[in-house]
Amino acid sequence: MGKTSYFVYILQCKDKTFYIGTTNDVQKRLEAHNSGKGAKYTKIRRPVELLYFEDVETKSNALKRERELKKYSRTKKEQFLEEKHVKWRK
């Protein structure tokens, strides 16, 4: 049986806010967000753009990482993205 990977991802919404989530299929989740079937938060802020994702070994660790990133201030999230060489709309 294959090992399932989990990912923590950061989206930028149309209103320039960030959304952070966890999934086991980044592309499928991005499509869900952009079709209005993703999170309530992104439903009214479409389209969304995938800025960043990272592979996390377990679902539990992915959820912990998601919570950690969500606690960051807007400034700290921007600094994190800069460190990862990610471009976003300011």
N, C-alpha and C positions, 0 to 999 in steps of 0.2 A: 504494500500500500504506500502511495506517494506521500511525502511530507507536504503539508499545506503551509504556505508562507502567508504572513500577514503584513500589511503595510499601513503606515501612518502617512497621511497626505495633507498637503496644504493647498487650498484653492484660493483664488482671488475672485471675488464676486464683481458684478457689474458696477456696484456702488463703491468699489475699491476696498471693501472689508475683506478680511481673511476668514476662511472656514477651515477647521481642522477635523479630520475624521480618521476612521480605521476601516479597512476592508481586506478581503482576500483576493480582490480583482480590481485593480486601479482603473483600468479602461472601462469596465462595465459600470463601476460606481460613478465615474465621471459622466458617462452617458446617461445614467439615471438622474444625476443632479441636473444636467442640461435639458432633460426631457420633462422636468417637473416632478419626477418620481423619487427624488432624493430627499434630503432633509427639508423640513419646513422652512428653515432659515434660508436655504439657497433657492427655494421654489420661487420666491418673490424677488430674487436678486440675480436672475439669469440674464445672460449666459455667465457661466463660471469658467475659469481657466485653471488648469493644473499647473502649479508652480513648482512643487517639490513632493517627493515621496521617499520614504526609506523602508527597507525590508527589516522586519522584526521577527524574531524566531517563533514566538508564541503569541496567541491571541491575548493572553493575560498581559504580557510585556507590551504589546501594541497598545492596549487600552491604558496602561500606566503611562506610556510615552505620550499618548494623545492628551491625557489629563495634564501632564507636565507642560507640554507646549501651549495648551489652552490657557494656562495660568500666566504665561508671559504677557507683559504689557505690549501694546502696539509697537512701541519703540524697540523692545527686545526682540519681537518677532521680525521686525525689519532688519535688525542687526544680525539675527540668525540667518536670514535669507541672504544677506550680503556676504556673510562668511561662507555660505554654500555657493556663491557666485550666481545667484538666481536674480533675474530681472523681473520687476513687477511694475504695474502702473501706480505712480505716486499721486 
